[in-house]
Amino acid sequence: MAGIVGVHGIGKYNYYVAAGNSATGAAEAMRLKWDRYLQAALGGESRAYFSEVAYFSHLLHDRRPEEGPQAFAGMKGSAQQVLVGWARNMGLGERFTGALKLFTGWLLARLDSRSAAFASLFAPEVAAYLTDPARRERCQEAVRDTIRKHSPRVVIAHSLGSVVAYETLWANPDLEVELLITLGSPLGMRNVIFERLLPAPINGLGCRPAGVKRWVNIADKDDIAAIPPDLCGSFTGVDVEELVNLDWIDFHTAEKYLGCPALDPHLRPFLP
């Protein structure tokens, strides 16, 4: 069974480099890993669950991204704006009135190493996608072409990939999917992503793409990307919300989400 297309999240440029700067190679490496991760949730014999993982990380970078403290020092203004919005969703720096660079230094001193590593990847990639129309279009084309090629019954989108998948499905109403599963999605993050979505929310609400029959959202209660973890307050057409407790360290990884037992009842009807 290979009726699922995946859409990856942040921080996957290393797959591109490891594959000799090949997006095809990166996508295949991710597919093999995602099959193993999903096997942990579904059990039974090992099989190919994913037809392909739509790969777009290389389209958001001109070179290997830096992580950690050095990444904050060279962060572009658009990425700093995303960082500020994300931090305030976390309840940090709500009353800070200094310049962006001062805020970045202030924030870095208050984040633990895991959160800082996440932020150093999240902010630049989200900013590149949302503020560069050409990059945004190319990312959507990569997801569109993958879905169109395989005509999957299920799309599983993780992290930033849920934003790309959501917009791609809206932009291409001919793409019909029986089940969309979003994992650790930042779609509802106010003042960072939600207000910048295309199509724009109407009266404070987004809506399930017309070609999607059913939408399931799964988020870890401590996932610092999925703020808020539930999407029903921001979108109509979310059929099921699952709030899970994955791991206090690996709160946002595809491995933990794809290995989560909460996936089983939703995917089981699509297995042979």
ABEGO torsion letter per residue (X at the ends): XBABBBBBBBGAAAAAAAAGGBAAAAAAAAAAAAAAAAAAAAEEBBBBABABBBBAAAAABABBBBBEAAAAAABBAAAAAAAAAAAAAAGBGAABABBAAAAAAAAAAABBAAAAAAAAAAAAAAAAAAABAAAAAAAAAAAAAAAAAAGBABBBBBEAAAAAAAAAAAABAABBBABBBBBGBAAABBGAAAAABOBBBBGGBBBBBAABABBBBBBBAABAABOBABAAAABBGBABBBBBBABAABAABAAAAAABAAAAAAAAAABX
